[in-house]
Every structure is written in structure tokens, then in C-alpha cells.
Amino acid sequence: MAKLWSGRFQKDTDRLMDDFHSSISFDSRLYKYDITGSIAHAKMLARVGIISDREAGAIIDGLSGILEDIEAGRVEFSVAAEDIHMNMEQLLIDRIGDVGKKLHTARSRNDQVALDVRMYLRDEIDETGQLLAKLTGVLLDVAEQHLDTVMPGYTHLQRAQPITLAHHLLAYCQMFERDRQRLADCRRRVNVLPLGAGALAGTTFPLDREYVARELGFDAVTENSLDAVSDRDFAVEFAAAASLIMVHLSRFCEEIILWSSAEFGFIELDDAYSTGSSMMPQKKNPDVAELIRGKSGRVFGDLTALLTMLKGLPLAYNKDMQEDKEALFDAVDTVKKCLLIFQPLVATMRVRKENMARAARGGFTNATDLADYLVQQGVPFREAHAIVGRAVAYCLEHNKALDELSLEVLRDFSPVINEDVYEAIGVSRCVAARNVIGGPAPEAVQKAIRAAREKLDG
């Protein structure tokens, strides 16, 4: 097959070159956007008098028929045609004849591919945002069931202070809400029309770029033709946002892996989202969480690939930029798959409240509350801190918890301690007392859940 660009060449490209050069194996997924963009371009060409209305109608009908055939599985793309753009143009010419050759007037594959990728990514951002919203909704549902489920909060993976499972889950809701905001912000920069920039220097034809922007739902048009065809910042931005989503998922998965172990015993994962061992019959493995944790590295790699591909490129378009698609597509696919399966993983896990409560009572998680009690009795905090530290050392030596010490022993550490200390350092009381905005008290968490739902509904 003769290439549509082969006029100045004296011989065909080698088959090895065709295979190496072609991108149709992965950019074929852009077919819908390529057709949609081409239809808008044809309408604009007719609108400004570059082609006739009859010619535009034939092109639009031909492209619509190709779209229908692709979605029905009746089209086989050609490696020799290199990419989705040349495949579509060749299919159109084969279908409607020489009129199809007029479609590419006043555009280049450089601005065409930039358009297709932006339209594709715009839709994928919307879908990813919806998946994040659904996951947040699942977490809020689970949180509402566990407002009073006390568990230890950790620093340095050491038991620190008592919180609730609901409060813990809402921390991830905050992360995923920031992820949604980042995607929405990224979308604003994605939603700028590059078509009309040509190969790099625009065109001599009187294009109506604003019309095309309106037709395709873009908020603005690019303001510099060189930048329009060489910009992939928006792809990097998405990959960075996707990487942060994967960071948050991976951190959550690490906790799920720990919590489902016998050493923690905080949760049990549903059989439908677990696997067994080929050798050890007793095993129940958290493979979903482990795979998500592992797949985070893929998305980080996609981000690095995009950054590295771009870092040494002179203006404007360079063939290196063909490498943007596989990295971008992989980041999109990976983050969406992980968000999709993580929803039922969390929704179906069984919480072992007793084990969480038992862990919260251990490790002196109420030590800070004892120090706060002393401060309320007039003891300076730094002195109170030292007093409680000595009390903890005593407990460790005698294998006791703070609330198991007699009042007489407690008063040996500080004479200001009274009988009401036991209420102050009870684990549930420690949680309930932290009734501040952002705190773990059930009342504060319930308000936070309502606020989070309002953001989702908004």
C-alpha cells in the first residue's frame, strides 16, 4: 500500500520499518475521537467555504459509516497505514473516493493526534472521577456502620492513641477527594483545542477554530501553534494525578494486608476477593490488595516514562512523542481497574470489632489522655508527660495497663489524681472527648460524613 505521504519517496518503506514505526496496535483505541474530530473539522471546512456542503456531507456520512462498522467489528486496521489517523483517512478514501482526500485540508497529524488524545483523556478523567466518587461513597457507608468501632491509631506503626474505624476510613475519603479535585483541575488544561495549529505553524486557510471548539465541547483554543502540537503537559499531569491515586490506594492496601494478618486480626476479607495457596490449604491471601500495591509501580513508571520522553525534545513535534500513548493508556487502564475492584473489596470485608477494641486497650493508647487529665488538674504539660512516662514504665515492669493501676499507685506518681481519672482514661471516653473538627469522636465523624456526602452530591 502506498503511503498517503509518499510523494517524494522513491521506494516503499521496509516491512521491518513499518512494524517499528506503526502505532495502530495501541492508538486504535482513539478511533471514536478521531472520527468525531474529523466530522467537526469537515463541518468547519464547509462553513468557511474550503469544501462544499455536499462534499462535507459525503465525508460525514462516510465517517459515520466507518464508525458503525468499527463498533460492529467489521473493520481491520492496517499496520502499513501506520496509525489511527492514516487508517481512518485511507478507509474514508476507499469508501467515498477522491472527496475523502479533501478532509485533511488545513490540518496535520500533529494537531490531529493532540486533539484525539485530549478528547480521549477528557472522557477518561470524567470516568476516573466517577470511580473515585463511588469508592468514597462505599467508604462512607462502611464508616457509618463503625462510628463506635474503637481501634488503635498508629504512628511509626506503634499503637499511639485510640480512634475509630470510621475516623480512619474518613482519612482516605479526604485523600480521594483531593484526587478528584486534582483531576478536575487537570481537566481544565486538557480541555483546550489544538486543532488548527497544523504541523507547527498553523495554516493559510481561514479556519474557524472557535467553531470547532464549540462543536467538540472545548473551553478554549490553544494560543500558540508550536506549543499546541508539542505540549503533553496535560498527559504528564494526569499521570501525576493517577500516581497519587495509586499512592493512596497502595497505602490503604498495605493496611488491609496488615489488618487481615493473624498478627492483627482486625478484618477478614471476603472469599470472593481472596485467593488460596497451591500448597498450603489453610492460606487465605489478600491478593487484590497486594496486586494494587504492586500496580502502583506501573503507574509511577508511566509518569517517569512521559517525563523522560519529553525532557530533551526541541520544538515542535518529534516522533518520540508517539511514546506518550502507551504510557498514558496504561496509567488510565491501571488506575481505573484498581479503583473498580477496590470498591467491593472494602464493602465486603468483615470487621472484627473485638480484636480492634482489644488492641486499642493495649499499648497504653490512653497515656496522652492521662497526661491531659493532669494538665486539667494544673500540672504543666511537660511535667505531666514525665509523670505518665514513669507510670508507663511501672506498668511495663508489672505487666499492667494504666487503667488497671489502683488509685493508690496512681497517686504515688501524682497526688492530684482522683477517682475520676478512670473515666478520663477509659478508651471509649478518650475517643469521645476528641470532639473537635477533624477529630475521631463519633459526633465529629458523623458531621464529617455528612460534609463528605454533600461534596459528592455537589
C-alpha positions in Angstrom: 0.0 0.0 0.0 1.4 3.4 -1.0 1.6 5.8 1.9 -0.5 8.9 1.8 2.6 10.9 2.4 4.9 9.0 -0.1 5.0 11.6 -2.9 8.7 12.5 -2.6 9.9 8.9 -1.8 11.4 6.7 -4.5 10.7 3.3 -2.8 8.5 1.8 -0.1 9.5 1.6 3.5 10.8 -1.7 4.6 8.4 -4.1 6.4 10.6 -4.0 9.5 10.3 -0.2 9.4 6.5 -0.5 9.1 6.3 -2.7 12.1 8.6 -0.5 14.2 7.1 2.8 13.1 3.4 1.8 13.3 1.3 2.8 16.3 -2.0 1.3 15.2 -1.6 -1.6 17.6 -2.2 0.8 20.5 -3.7 4.0 19.2 -6.6 2.2 17.5 -8.5 2.9 20.7 -8.7 6.6 19.6 -10.9 5.7 16.6 -14.1 7.3 18.1 -12.2 10.6 18.9 -10.5 10.6 15.5 -13.9 10.3 13.7 -15.6 12.8 16.0 -12.8 15.4 15.5 -12.8 14.8 11.7 -16.5 15.3 11.5 -16.2 18.7 13.3 -13.3 19.6 11.0 -15.3 18.7 7.9 -18.2 20.9 9.1 -15.9 23.8 9.7 -14.2 23.4 6.3 -17.7 23.7 4.7 -18.7 26.5 7.0 -15.7 28.7 5.8 -16.1 27.7 2.1 -13.0 25.5 1.8 -15.1 22.5 0.7 -18.8 22.4 -0.4 -21.7 21.4 1.8 -22.2 18.3 -0.5 -18.6 17.3 0.0 -18.8 17.8 3.8 -22.0 15.7 3.8 -20.3 12.8 1.9 -17.3 12.9 4.3 -19.5 13.0 7.4 -21.7 10.1 6.1 -18.6 8.1 5.2 -17.0 8.7 8.6 -20.3 7.8 10.4 -20.5 4.5 8.4 -16.9 3.7 9.3 -17.6 4.3 13.0 -20.6 2.0 12.8 -18.5 -0.7 11.1 -15.7 -0.4 13.6 -18.0 -0.8 16.5 -19.6 -3.8 14.8 -16.2 -5.4 14.4 -16.2 -5.2 10.6 -13.0 -3.2 10.2 -9.5 -4.5 10.3 -6.8 -1.8 10.7 -3.6 -1.9 8.6 -0.1 -1.7 10.0 1.0 -0.3 6.7 -1.2 2.7 7.3 0.8 3.4 10.4 -1.6 5.0 12.8 -5.3 5.5 13.5 -5.3 8.8 11.6 -4.0 7.4 8.3 -6.1 4.3 8.7 -9.2 6.4 9.0 -8.3 8.6 6.1 -7.5 5.5 3.9 -10.8 3.9 4.9 -12.6 7.0 4.0 -11.0 7.4 0.6 -11.7 3.7 -0.2 -15.3 4.3 0.8 -16.2 7.6 -0.8 -13.4 8.2 -3.4 -11.5 11.4 -4.1 -13.8 13.6 -1.9 -12.2 11.8 1.1 -8.8 13.3 0.1 -10.1 16.7 0.9 -10.7 16.0 4.6 -7.1 16.6 5.6 -7.1 20.1 4.2 -5.7 22.6 6.8 -4.6 20.1 9.4 -1.7 17.8 10.2 -1.4 14.6 12.1 0.4 16.7 14.6 -2.6 18.7 15.7 -4.9 15.8 14.9 -3.3 13.4 17.4 -3.1 16.2 20.0 -6.9 16.6 19.6 -7.6 12.9 19.8 -5.6 12.4 22.9 -7.1 15.4 24.6 -10.7 14.2 23.8 -9.8 10.7 25.0 -8.3 11.9 28.2 -11.2 14.3 28.9 -13.6 11.3 28.9 -11.2 9.1 31.0 -10.8 11.9 33.6 -14.5 12.0 33.9 -14.8 8.3 34.4 -11.9 8.1 36.8 -13.5 10.9 38.9 -16.8 8.9 39.0 -14.9 5.8 40.2 -13.3 7.9 42.9 -16.7 9.2 43.9 -18.2 5.7 44.1 -15.3 4.5 46.2 -15.7 7.4 48.5 -19.4 6.5 48.8 -18.5 2.9 49.7 -16.1 4.1 52.4 -18.7 6.5 53.9 -21.2 3.7 54.0 -18.7 1.4 55.9 -17.8 4.3 58.1 -21.4 4.9 59.2 -21.5 1.3 60.4 -18.4 1.8 62.5 -18.8 5.2 64.3 -18.3 3.4 67.6 -15.8 0.8 66.5 -12.7 1.7 68.5 -9.3 0.8 67.2 -5.8 2.0 67.8 -4.3 4.8 65.8 -0.7 4.4 64.9 2.5 6.4 64.5 5.7 4.6 63.4 3.4 1.5 63.2 3.3 1.6 67.0 0.0 2.0 68.9 -0.4 5.6 69.7 -4.0 6.8 70.6 -7.4 5.3 70.3 -9.6 6.3 67.3 -12.5 4.7 65.5 -12.5 2.7 62.2 -14.9 5.4 60.8 -12.4 8.1 61.5 -9.6 6.0 59.9 -11.7 5.4 56.8 -12.5 9.1 56.5 -8.8 9.9 56.2 -8.8 8.0 52.9 -12.0 9.8 51.9 -10.0 13.1 52.2 -7.3 11.7 50.1 -9.7 10.6 47.3 -11.5 13.9 47.4 -8.2 15.7 46.8 -7.6 13.2 43.9 -11.0 14.2 42.4 -10.1 17.9 42.8 -6.7 17.3 41.1 -8.4 15.5 38.2 -10.9 18.3 37.8 -8.1 20.9 37.7 -6.2 18.8 35.2 -9.3 18.6 33.0 -9.3 22.4 32.6 -5.9 22.2 30.9 -6.9 19.2 28.9 -10.0 20.9 27.5 -8.2 23.2 25.1 -8.5 22.7 21.4 -5.2 22.2 19.5 -6.7 21.6 16.0 -5.8 24.4 13.7 -2.2 24.5 14.7 -1.3 22.4 11.7 2.1 20.7 11.7 3.6 23.6 13.8 2.9 26.9 12.1 -0.9 27.0 11.6 -2.3 27.3 8.1 -3.0 29.8 5.4 -6.7 28.7 5.2 -9.3 30.9 7.1 -10.2 28.4 9.8 -12.9 28.9 12.4 -11.2 27.3 15.4 -13.7 28.7 17.8 -16.5 26.9 15.9 -14.7 23.6 16.1 -14.1 24.2 19.8 -17.8 24.7 20.4 -18.7 21.6 18.3 -16.3 19.4 20.4 -17.0 20.9 23.8 -13.7 22.6 24.4 -13.5 25.6 26.6 -10.8 27.4 24.7 -8.3 27.1 21.8 -4.6 26.9 22.1 -2.8 30.3 21.7 0.5 29.2 20.1 0.8 26.7 17.3 4.2 25.4 18.3 3.1 24.7 21.8 -0.2 23.2 20.6 1.4 20.3 18.8 4.3 19.7 21.2 2.5 20.0 24.5 2.0 16.9 26.5 1.9 18.6 29.9 -1.7 17.5 30.3 -0.7 13.8 29.9 2.0 14.3 32.5 -0.5 16.0 34.8 -2.9 13.1 34.5 -0.2 10.6 35.1 0.9 12.5 38.2 -2.6 12.7 39.5 -3.0 9.0 38.7 0.2 8.3 40.6 -1.1 10.0 43.7 -4.4 8.0 43.4 -2.2 4.8 43.3 -0.2 6.1 46.3 -3.4 6.4 48.3 -4.7 3.0 47.2 -1.4 1.4 47.9 -1.2 2.8 51.4 -4.7 1.6 52.1 -3.9 -1.8 50.7 -0.9 -2.1 52.9 -3.1 -1.5 55.9 -5.6 -4.1 54.6 -2.8 -6.6 54.2 -1.7 -5.9 57.8 -5.2 -5.9 59.3 -6.1 -9.2 57.6 -3.0 -11.0 59.0 -3.2 -13.2 62.1 -0.9 -10.8 63.9 -3.5 -8.0 63.7 -6.7 -9.9 63.0 -8.7 -6.7 62.5 -10.6 -7.8 59.4 -11.3 -10.8 57.3 -11.6 -10.4 53.5 -14.5 -11.9 51.6 -13.7 -15.2 49.9 -14.8 -13.6 46.5 -11.8 -11.2 46.8 -9.2 -13.5 48.2 -7.1 -16.5 46.9 -5.6 -19.6 48.3 -2.3 -21.4 48.2 -1.5 -24.2 45.8 0.4 -26.0 48.5 -0.8 -24.7 51.9 -4.5 -25.5 52.4 -5.0 -23.1 55.3 -4.0 -20.0 53.4 -6.2 -17.1 52.6 -4.3 -14.4 50.7 -5.1 -10.7 50.2 -4.1 -10.8 46.5 -6.3 -7.9 45.4 -4.6 -5.6 47.9 -1.2 -6.9 47.0 -1.8 -6.5 43.3 -3.0 -2.9 43.7 0.1 -2.2 45.9 2.3 -3.7 43.1 0.5 -1.9 40.2 1.2 1.4 41.8 4.8 1.0 40.5 3.4 0.6 36.9 1.7 4.0 37.1 4.8 5.6 38.7 6.8 4.2 35.7 4.3 5.6 33.2 4.8 9.1 34.8 8.5 8.7 34.6 8.3 7.5 31.0 6.4 10.6 30.0 8.7 13.0 31.8 11.8 11.3 30.3 10.3 11.2 26.8 9.7 15.0 26.9 12.7 16.3 28.7 15.1 16.7 25.8 12.7 17.5 22.9 13.2 20.6 20.8 10.0 22.3 19.4 7.8 21.3 17.8 6.6 17.7 17.2 9.1 14.8 17.3 8.4 11.2 16.7 9.5 10.5 20.3 6.0 11.8 21.2 4.4 8.6 19.8 5.7 7.1 23.0 3.2 9.1 25.1 0.2 6.9 24.3 1.2 3.5 25.7 2.3 5.2 29.0 -0.9 7.3 29.2 -3.2 4.4 28.2 -1.5 2.1 30.8 -1.9 4.7 33.5 -5.6 5.2 32.7 -6.3 1.5 32.5 -4.4 0.6 35.6 -5.9 3.2 37.9 -9.4 2.5 36.7 -9.1 -1.2 37.2 -7.7 -0.7 40.7 -10.5 1.7 41.7 -13.1 -0.6 40.3 -12.1 -3.7 42.3 -11.2 -1.9 45.4 -14.8 -0.9 46.0 -16.2 -4.4 46.6 -13.0 -5.4 48.4 -13.7 -2.8 51.1 -17.5 -3.1 51.0 -17.4 -6.9 51.7 -14.6 -7.1 54.3 -15.7 -8.3 57.8 -14.6 -6.2 60.7 -13.5 -7.9 63.9 -14.6 -5.2 66.3 -13.5 -7.2 69.4 -9.9 -7.5 68.1 -9.7 -3.8 67.3 -11.1 -2.8 70.7 -8.6 -5.2 72.4 -5.7 -3.7 70.5 -6.9 -0.2 71.4 -6.9 -1.0 75.1 -3.3 -2.3 74.8 -0.1 -0.3 74.1 -1.0 2.5 76.5 -3.0 4.4 73.9 -4.7 6.3 76.7 -1.3 7.7 78.0 -1.8 11.1 76.4 -5.3 11.3 78.0 -3.7 10.7 81.4 -1.3 13.5 80.7 -4.2 15.7 79.6 -6.0 14.8 82.8 -3.0 16.0 84.9 -2.9 19.3 82.9 -6.5 19.8 83.7 -5.5 19.5 87.4 -3.0 22.3 87.0 0.2 20.3 86.2 2.3 21.8 83.4 2.2 19.5 80.3 5.9 18.7 80.2 5.8 17.7 83.8 2.6 15.7 83.2 4.4 14.0 80.3 7.2 12.8 82.5 4.8 11.6 85.2 2.9 9.5 82.8 6.1 8.2 81.3 7.2 6.9 84.7 3.7 5.4 85.2 4.0 3.5 81.9 7.4 2.2 82.9 5.9 0.9 86.1 3.1 -0.8 84.1 5.6 -2.5 81.8 7.5 -3.8 84.8 4.3 -5.1 86.5 2.5 -6.2 83.3 -0.5 -3.9 83.8 -2.4 -1.3 81.9 -2.8 2.3 83.1 -6.4 1.8 84.0 -5.6 -1.3 85.9 -3.5 0.6 88.4 -5.1 1.3 91.7 -5.8 4.8 92.7 -3.2 4.5 95.5 -0.5 3.6 93.0 -1.5 6.3 90.6 -1.4 8.9 93.4 2.2 7.8 94.1 3.0 9.3 90.7 1.0 12.5 91.3 -1.2 13.4 94.3 -3.6 15.4 92.1 -5.0 12.2 90.6 -8.5 11.4 91.9 -11.2 8.7 91.4 -12.5 10.4 88.2 -9.2 9.5 86.4 -10.6 6.1 85.4 -13.4 7.7 83.5 -11.0 10.1 81.8 -8.7 7.3 80.6 -11.3 4.8 79.5 -10.6 4.1 75.8 -14.1 5.0 74.6 -14.1 8.1 76.6 -10.7 9.0 75.2 -12.2 8.9 71.7 -15.5 10.7 72.6 -13.6 13.5 74.3 -11.9 14.5 71.0 -15.0 16.2 69.7 -13.3 18.8 67.5 -13.5 19.4 63.8 -11.5 16.6 62.2 -11.4 14.6 65.4 -12.4 10.9 66.0 -15.3 11.5 68.3 -18.4 9.8 66.8 -20.3 13.1 66.8 -17.5 14.8 64.9 -17.1 11.9 62.5 -20.8 11.9 61.7 -20.6 15.6 60.8 -17.6 14.8 58.6 -19.5 12.0 56.8 -22.4 14.4 56.1 -20.0 17.0 54.7 -18.3 14.4 52.6 -21.6 13.3 51.1 -22.5 16.8 50.3 -19.3 17.2 48.3 -20.1 14.0 46.4 -23.6 15.2 45.6 -22.3 18.6 44.6 
